[in-house]
Amino acid sequence: MTVLTPPVPGLSRVRRFAALAVICLAELLVVLDNTVVNVALPSLGVELRTSVSGLQWVVDAYTLTFAGLLLAFGNLGDRYGRRRIMVVGLVGVAAMSTAGALSGSLEQVIAARAAMGVFAAAVFPATLALIINIFTDARERALAIAAWTAMAGFAIAIGPTAGGWLLEHFSWHSVFWMNVPVAAVAVLAVLALVPESRATTVGRFDLVGIVTSVVGITVLVWAIIEAPHHGWLSPTTLTAATLAVVALAAFVWRELRVTHPILDLRLFRNRRFALPALAIAVAYFSLFGFLFLITQYFQGVREYSPLAFGIASLPFAVAVALGAPIATLLAQRVGAAAVIVLGLAFTAVGLFIAGTVEVDSSYLTVVLPSMVSMALGIGIVQGPATESIMSTLPLDQAGAGSAVNDTTREIGGTLGVAVLGSIVASYYTTRIRPALDAVPATLMTDDQKDFASASVLSVLEIRKADLPAFLDSRREELILTMKTTVLEGVTTASLVASGAVVLAAIAVAVFMPWRPDGRGTMLAFRDGDRTVAFRDGDRTVAFRDGDE
């Protein structure tokens, strides 16, 4: 029998929830960075003269290193202490945010974002692992996980608005500076209020597994992002895709054979683990992709200021924040499967409506219903799915298990930005260029045409250009063509995402057990006869492998 990591002893209810508040603050810092940066993308694109692909890498540089290293840091947290690893991560995020704020080129911004992702990967698995060890009562644990999932919605709420306010008064560098005081407060609060926890028995560190997973994920996303520029069937794209498949296949082969895997693939035999993980990956594929596209829409098509964009996106954020805790508690009564399917249905409807948006569509009757429906769906999915995943894991593997949960989110999110962004870029780049070539050189230079063909955000600069009055109609015609073209890509991307969500909903509905689990928190398992022990409050219940 694996030696157990006991729940953190001697904590009063007040102390437990105080620790939860601090853990959620650390989570806020990690999630907030992406929502704030999304708002700053137009300013970055204009000042640094970058393409859609460059803007995608500003987002993906963070999420890619984050996703690739979650498993490693989850394992390190189990090994050396989750609070200790979290503090290291918070300090690193503050330092790399400072480097990002001082950057003067796109390459420096991307490098800083990648380094921030490395340290954020140290923070995030520890948050959920600490919650699972602090809250062992099933009902309290559900409430704590609900708060943890709702924090993502809160970050979405304050991210665009706070970022918009900063960009109204300062440059895009300010969205990096704001992380520094938040990280400083979080470090002090973690040291004062969050108890340390670690596994009592750990295996060897699976370095080969980490390397093959990072290589596979990184090369795969690079191939998807750059495919519109090189060609989907070009030698460069096909070679990168082949390398990614080989690396990921090597990772799976390694993890199935090594004695102490960084990711125990046997967990995916459990339908209460595998199907919620699938639902989260697909939900975040839609969420991250949608957030990237909605930035292009509000600030490129509707020409909103950053602050106006933040305010317009608040209903999306509020819906996520409300959906998560309600759904988690509802799942305690009716089971996670029914609630997850409901959430995926809401998400698919929201994406479908998004695919009908046109240049002159009403915010109140089309855009707002799309955002609210999708946001409710995301909120409804993530709470019950996370609780189901973590309830199947032993406390001794809380860090690595949390990392698995987080990795599914980040891989899904990273691919969402890559795939959906690339679909839009493919439509836009190929269809707008002929219209730009028809513009006389006296009105637009070659550099201006290149920038306009790379991003609809160039509308902001075209609108500001000083032209004779008799050319205003020609300018308006070009801007309308640019907006119409990018929305054609958004329509296709939205329908692709909606189809993926529908398929995930069908899989969960057909294969995941519908009745409530009711087991509580897994404590440990014995490999010989696959006996599993669960804690539900003061009760400990044993199950054998194969039991539902």
C-alpha positions in Angstrom: 0.0 0.0 0.0 1.3 3.4 -0.9 2.1 5.5 2.2 -0.6 8.1 2.6 -0.4 11.8 2.7 -2.7 12.7 5.6 -5.0 15.7 5.3 -3.5 18.8 6.8 -4.2 18.5 10.5 -5.4 21.0 13.1 -6.9 23.6 10.9 -10.1 25.4 12.0 -12.9 26.1 9.5 -11.9 29.8 9.5 -8.2 28.9 8.8 -9.2 26.5 6.0 -11.2 29.1 4.2 -8.6 31.8 4.8 -6.1 29.5 3.1 -8.6 29.0 0.3 -8.8 32.7 -0.3 -5.1 33.0 -0.5 -4.8 30.0 -2.9 -7.5 31.6 -5.1 -5.4 34.9 -5.2 -2.5 32.9 -6.5 -4.8 31.3 -9.1 -6.1 34.8 -10.0 -2.6 35.9 -10.9 -2.0 33.1 -13.3 -5.4 33.3 -15.0 -5.5 37.1 -15.0 -2.4 37.4 -17.1 -4.0 35.9 -20.2 -7.2 37.9 -20.0 -5.3 41.2 -19.5 -2.9 40.4 -22.4 -5.8 39.7 -24.7 -7.0 43.2 -24.3 -3.5 44.6 -24.9 -3.0 42.6 -28.2 -4.3 45.4 -30.5 -1.9 47.9 -28.8 0.9 45.5 -29.1 0.1 44.7 -32.7 0.0 48.4 -33.7 3.1 49.5 -31.8 5.3 46.4 -32.7 3.8 46.0 -36.2 3.1 42.3 -35.8 0.9 39.9 -37.7 -1.9 37.7 -36.3 0.6 34.9 -36.0 2.8 37.1 -33.9 -0.1 38.0 -31.6 -1.0 34.4 -31.3 2.5 33.7 -30.1 2.2 36.4 -27.4 -0.7 34.3 -26.0 0.7 30.9 -26.8 4.3 31.4 -25.6 2.8 31.6 -22.1 0.2 28.8 -22.4 2.6 26.5 -24.2 5.4 26.5 -21.6 2.7 26.5 -18.9 1.0 23.4 -20.4 4.3 21.6 -21.1 5.7 22.0 -17.5 2.5 21.5 -15.4 3.2 17.8 -15.0 6.8 18.4 -14.0 6.0 21.0 -11.4 3.0 19.0 -10.1 5.4 16.1 -9.4 8.0 18.5 -7.8 5.3 19.9 -5.5 4.4 16.4 -4.4 8.1 15.7 -3.8 9.4 18.9 -2.2 6.3 20.6 -0.9 3.4 22.3 -2.8 3.6 25.6 -0.9 7.3 25.8 -1.5 7.0 25.3 -5.2 4.1 27.8 -5.4 6.2 30.5 -3.7 9.0 29.9 -6.2 6.5 30.2 -9.0 5.0 33.5 -7.7 8.4 35.1 -7.3 9.3 34.0 -10.8 6.1 35.4 -12.3 6.8 38.8 -10.7 10.4 38.8 -12.0 9.4 37.8 -15.6 6.5 40.3 -15.6 9.1 43.0 -14.9 11.1 41.7 -17.8 8.0 41.9 -20.0 7.2 45.4 -18.9 10.7 46.5 -19.9 10.6 44.8 -23.3 11.0 46.9 -26.5 10.4 44.3 -29.2 8.0 41.5 -30.1 10.8 38.9 -29.5 11.4 40.2 -26.0 7.7 40.2 -25.2 7.3 36.6 -26.4 10.4 35.5 -24.4 9.1 37.1 -21.3 5.7 35.5 -21.7 7.3 32.1 -22.2 9.3 32.5 -19.0 6.2 33.7 -17.2 4.5 30.5 -18.3 7.3 28.4 -16.8 6.8 29.9 -13.3 3.1 30.0 -13.6 3.3 26.2 -14.1 4.9 26.0 -10.7 1.9 27.9 -9.1 -1.2 26.3 -10.7 -0.9 22.6 -9.8 -0.1 23.5 -6.2 -3.4 25.5 -5.9 -5.7 22.6 -6.5 -3.4 20.1 -4.8 -3.4 22.2 -1.6 -7.2 22.5 -1.7 -7.7 18.8 -1.9 -5.4 18.2 1.1 -6.9 21.0 3.2 -10.6 20.1 2.4 -11.3 16.4 2.9 -15.0 16.6 3.8 -16.9 16.0 0.5 -19.2 18.9 0.8 -16.5 21.4 1.9 -14.3 20.1 -0.9 -17.1 20.7 -3.4 -17.5 24.3 -2.1 -13.7 24.9 -2.3 -13.4 23.6 -5.8 -16.4 25.7 -6.8 -14.6 28.8 -5.5 -11.5 27.7 -7.3 -13.3 27.3 -10.6 -15.3 30.6 -10.1 -12.1 32.5 -9.7 -11.4 31.9 -13.4 -14.6 33.7 -14.1 -13.7 36.5 -11.8 -10.3 36.8 -13.6 -12.1 37.1 -16.9 -14.4 39.7 -15.3 -11.7 42.0 -14.0 -9.0 41.3 -16.6 -10.4 43.1 -19.7 -11.8 45.9 -17.6 -8.7 46.5 -15.6 -6.5 46.0 -18.7 -8.8 48.4 -20.6 -8.5 51.0 -17.9 -4.7 50.7 -17.8 -4.5 51.0 -21.6 -6.7 54.1 -21.5 -4.1 55.8 -19.2 -0.8 54.0 -19.8 1.0 52.0 -22.5 0.7 48.2 -23.0 3.7 47.8 -20.7 1.3 48.4 -17.7 -0.4 45.1 -18.2 2.9 43.4 -17.1 3.6 45.8 -14.3 0.2 45.1 -12.6 1.3 41.5 -12.0 4.2 42.5 -9.7 2.2 43.9 -6.7 -0.3 41.1 -6.9 2.5 38.5 -6.8 4.2 40.2 -3.9 0.9 40.2 -1.8 0.3 36.6 -2.8 3.8 35.4 -1.6 3.4 37.0 1.8 -0.1 35.7 2.2 0.8 32.1 1.2 3.7 32.1 3.7 1.4 33.3 6.5 -1.8 31.4 5.9 -1.3 28.3 3.7 0.0 25.1 5.4 2.7 23.0 3.6 1.8 19.6 2.3 3.8 17.0 0.4 3.7 13.3 -0.5 5.4 11.0 1.9 6.5 8.5 -0.8 7.5 9.5 -4.4 9.1 7.6 -7.3 11.9 8.7 -9.6 11.5 11.9 -11.6 10.5 11.0 -15.2 12.7 13.4 -17.1 12.3 11.5 -20.4 8.5 11.8 -20.1 8.7 15.5 -19.5 11.0 16.1 -22.5 9.0 14.1 -24.9 5.7 15.7 -23.8 7.1 19.3 -24.1 8.6 18.6 -27.5 5.4 17.0 -28.8 3.1 19.7 -27.6 5.3 22.6 -28.6 6.0 21.3 -32.2 2.3 20.5 -32.7 1.1 23.9 -31.8 3.9 25.6 -33.8 2.8 23.7 -36.9 -0.8 24.7 -36.5 -0.1 28.4 -35.9 2.4 28.6 -38.8 0.4 26.4 -41.2 -1.5 29.4 -42.9 1.9 31.0 -43.7 3.8 27.9 -44.9 0.7 26.0 -46.3 -1.2 23.2 -44.6 0.4 20.6 -46.8 3.8 22.2 -47.2 6.9 20.2 -46.3 7.6 22.4 -43.3 4.1 21.8 -41.8 4.0 18.1 -42.5 7.5 17.6 -41.1 6.6 19.5 -37.9 3.4 17.5 -37.6 5.2 14.2 -38.0 7.8 15.1 -35.4 5.0 16.1 -33.0 3.2 12.8 -33.5 6.5 10.8 -33.0 7.3 12.7 -29.8 3.8 12.3 -28.3 3.8 8.6 -29.3 7.2 8.2 -27.5 5.7 9.9 -24.5 2.8 7.5 -24.3 5.1 4.5 -24.9 7.4 5.7 -22.1 4.6 6.4 -19.6 3.0 3.0 -20.1 6.3 1.2 -19.3 8.1 3.3 -16.7 7.7 2.3 -13.0 7.0 5.8 -11.8 5.3 7.7 -14.7 4.9 11.5 -14.6 1.4 10.8 -16.0 -0.2 7.5 -15.0 -2.1 6.7 -18.1 -4.1 4.0 -16.3 -6.1 6.9 -14.9 -7.8 7.3 -18.3 -9.4 3.9 -17.9 -11.6 5.5 -15.3 -14.5 7.1 -17.1 -15.1 9.6 -14.2 -11.5 10.8 -14.9 -11.1 10.5 -18.6 -14.4 12.0 -19.8 -14.4 15.0 -17.6 -10.8 15.6 -18.7 -12.0 15.5 -22.3 -14.9 17.9 -21.5 -12.5 20.4 -19.9 -10.1 20.2 -22.8 -12.8 20.8 -25.4 -14.4 23.6 -23.3 -11.1 25.4 -22.9 -10.4 24.8 -26.6 -13.5 26.9 -27.2 -12.9 29.4 -24.4 -9.4 30.4 -25.3 -10.1 30.5 -29.0 -13.2 32.5 -28.4 -11.4 35.0 -26.2 -8.8 35.5 -28.9 -11.4 35.9 -31.6 -13.6 38.3 -29.6 -10.6 40.6 -29.1 -10.3 40.9 -32.9 -14.1 41.4 -33.2 -14.6 44.1 -30.5 -11.5 46.1 -31.3 -11.1 45.4 -35.0 -14.6 45.1 -36.3 -16.6 47.2 -33.8 -13.5 49.5 -33.2 -14.0 49.6 -29.4 -11.4 51.1 -27.2 -9.7 48.7 -24.7 -11.9 49.9 -21.9 -15.1 49.7 -23.9 -14.1 46.1 -24.8 -13.6 45.3 -21.2 -17.0 46.6 -20.2 -18.7 44.9 -23.2 -17.2 41.5 -22.1 -18.3 41.8 -18.5 -21.5 39.7 -19.0 -19.4 36.9 -20.3 -17.3 37.0 -17.1 -20.2 37.3 -14.8 -21.9 34.3 -16.4 -18.8 32.1 -16.0 -18.4 33.2 -12.3 -22.1 32.4 -11.5 -22.2 29.1 -13.5 -19.2 27.4 -11.8 -20.3 27.2 -8.1 -23.9 26.5 -8.8 -23.1 23.7 -11.2 -20.6 22.1 -8.8 -23.1 22.0 -6.0 -25.8 20.7 -8.4 -23.5 17.9 -9.4 -23.4 16.7 -5.8 -27.1 15.9 -6.1 -27.7 14.7 -9.7 -24.2 13.6 -10.7 -21.4 15.2 -12.7 -22.3 13.7 -16.1 -25.8 15.3 -16.4 -24.4 18.8 -15.5 -21.3 18.5 -17.8 -23.6 17.6 -20.7 -25.8 20.6 -19.9 -22.8 22.9 -19.8 -21.5 21.6 -23.2 -24.9 22.1 -24.7 -24.9 25.8 -23.6 -21.4 26.2 -25.0 -22.3 24.8 -28.4 -25.3 27.0 -28.7 -23.2 30.1 -27.8 -20.6 29.2 -30.4 -23.3 28.6 -33.1 -24.8 32.0 -32.4 -21.3 33.5 -32.6 -21.0 32.1 -36.1 -24.0 34.2 -37.3 -22.5 37.5 -36.2 -22.2 40.1 -39.0 -20.6 43.6 -39.2 -23.9 45.3 -38.3 -25.2 42.7 -35.8 -26.8 44.1 -32.7 -24.8 43.7 -29.5 -27.9 43.1 -27.4 -29.7 40.6 -29.6 -26.8 38.6 -31.1 -23.5 39.2 -29.5 -24.6 39.3 -25.9 -26.7 36.1 -26.1 -23.8 34.3 -27.7 -21.4 35.4 -25.0 -23.7 34.6 -22.1 -24.7 31.2 -23.4 -21.1 30.2 -24.0 -19.9 31.6 -20.7 -22.6 29.7 -18.7 -21.6 26.6 -20.5 -17.9 26.9 -19.7 -18.8 27.7 -16.0 -21.2 24.8 -15.8 -18.6 22.3 -17.2 -15.4 23.2 -15.4 -16.6 22.9 -11.7 -18.2 19.4 -11.8 -15.6 18.1 -14.2 -12.7 19.3 -11.9 -14.4 17.8 -8.8 -14.9 14.5 -10.6 -11.3 14.3 -11.7 -9.8 15.2 -8.3 -12.1 12.8 -6.5 -10.6 9.9 -8.4 -7.0 10.7 -7.3 -5.2 9.7 -4.1 -4.0 12.5 -1.9 -0.5 11.3 -2.3 -0.7 12.2 -6.0 -2.7 15.4 -5.6 0.0 17.6 -7.2 0.5 15.4 -10.2 -3.2 14.8 -10.5 -3.9 18.5 -10.3 -1.3 19.0 -13.1 -3.2 16.4 -15.3 -6.4 18.4 -14.7 -4.6 21.7 -15.5 -2.7 20.3 -18.5 -6.0 19.2 -20.2 -7.2 22.8 -19.8 -4.0 24.4 -21.1 -3.5 22.1 -24.0 -7.1 22.6 -25.0 -6.8 26.3 -24.7 -3.5 26.5 -26.5 -4.8 24.5 -29.4 -8.0 26.6 -29.4 -6.0 29.8 -30.0 -3.9 28.0 -32.6 -6.6 26.2 -34.5 -9.4 28.8 -34.4 -6.9 31.7 -34.9 -5.3 29.9 -37.9 -8.7 29.3 -39.5 -9.4 33.1 -39.3 -5.9 33.9 -40.5 -6.3 31.6 -43.5 -9.5 33.2 -44.5 -8.4 36.8 -43.9 -4.9 36.6 -45.4 -5.8 34.9 -48.6 -9.0 36.9 -49.3 -8.0 40.5 -48.3 -4.8 40.6 -50.2 -6.4 41.2 -53.7 -8.4 44.1 -52.3 -5.3 45.6 -50.8 -3.3 45.2 -54.1 -6.0 47.3 -55.8 -5.2 50.2 -53.5 -2.9 52.7 -55.2 0.6 53.0 -53.8 0.0 56.7 -53.2 -2.6 55.8 -50.5 -0.9 52.8 -48.8 2.8 51.8 -48.8 3.8 48.2 -49.2 4.5 47.9 -45.4 1.0 49.2 -44.6 -0.5 46.7 -47.0 1.5 43.9 -45.4 0.3 44.9 -42.0 -3.3 45.3 -43.2 -3.3 41.8 -44.8 -2.0 40.3 -41.6 -4.5 41.6 -39.1 -7.9 43.3 -39.0 -6.6 45.3 -36.1 -4.9 47.5 -38.7 -8.4 49.1 -39.2 -7.4 51.2 -36.2 -4.5 52.8 -38.1 -6.3 53.0 -41.4 -9.1 54.9 -39.7 -6.5 57.4 -38.3 -4.7 58.0 -41.6 -4.8 61.6 -42.8 -6.4 61.4 -46.3 -8.1 63.9 -48.5 -11.9 64.1 -48.0 -12.7 62.7 -51.5 -10.9 59.4 -50.6 -13.0 58.8 -47.5 -15.5 56.6 -49.4 -12.6 54.5 -50.7 -11.2 54.1 -47.2 -14.7 53.1 -45.8 -15.1 50.5 -48.6 -11.7 48.9 -47.8 -12.5 48.8 -44.0 -15.9 47.2 -44.7 -14.2 44.6 -46.9 -11.6 43.8 -44.1 -14.3 43.4 -41.5 -16.6 41.3 -43.7 -13.7 39.0 -44.6 -12.5 38.4 -41.0 -16.1 37.6 -39.9 -16.2 34.9 -42.6 -13.3 33.3 -40.9 -14.9 33.7 -37.5 -18.1 32.0 -38.8 -16.1 28.9 -39.9 -14.0 28.9 -36.7 -17.1 29.1 -34.5 -18.8 26.2 -36.3 -15.7 24.1 -36.0 -15.6 24.7 -32.3 -19.3 24.1 -31.9 -19.0 20.8 -33.7 -16.1 19.7 -31.4 -18.2 20.6 -28.3 -21.2 18.6 -29.6 -19.1 15.6 -30.1 -17.7 15.9 -26.6 -21.2 16.2 -25.1 -22.3 13.0 -26.9 -19.2 11.1 -25.6 -19.9 12.2 -22.0 -23.6 11.4 -22.3 -23.0 7.9 -23.7 -20.0 6.7 -21.8 -19.8 8.5 -18.4 -21.8 7.0 -15.5 -24.8 9.3 -14.7 -25.4 8.5 -11.1 -23.6 10.6 -8.4 -20.3 9.0 -7.3 -20.5 9.8 -3.6 -17.1 8.4 -2.8 -15.4 11.5 -1.4 -11.6 11.9 -1.7 -9.4 9.0 -2.8 -6.7 8.3 -0.3 -4.6 5.6 -1.9 -4.6 2.5 -4.0 -2.8 -0.9 -3.8 -1.6 -2.1 -7.1 -1.8 -5.8 -6.4 -5.6 -6.2 -6.3 -6.4 -2.6 -7.3 -8.1 -1.8 -4.0 -9.0 1.9 -3.5 -9.8 3.7 -0.3 -11.9 6.9 -0.2 -12.4 9.4 2.6 -15.9 11.0 3.0 -15.8 13.1 6.1 -14.8 10.7 8.9 -15.7 7.6 6.8 -13.2 5.5 4.9 -14.7 3.2 2.2 -12.8 0.7 0.1 -13.6 -0.3 -3.5 -12.0 -2.8 -5.8 -11.0 -2.0 -9.4 -14.0 -2.1 -11.8 -16.5 -0.9 -9.2 -18.6 2.1 -10.3 
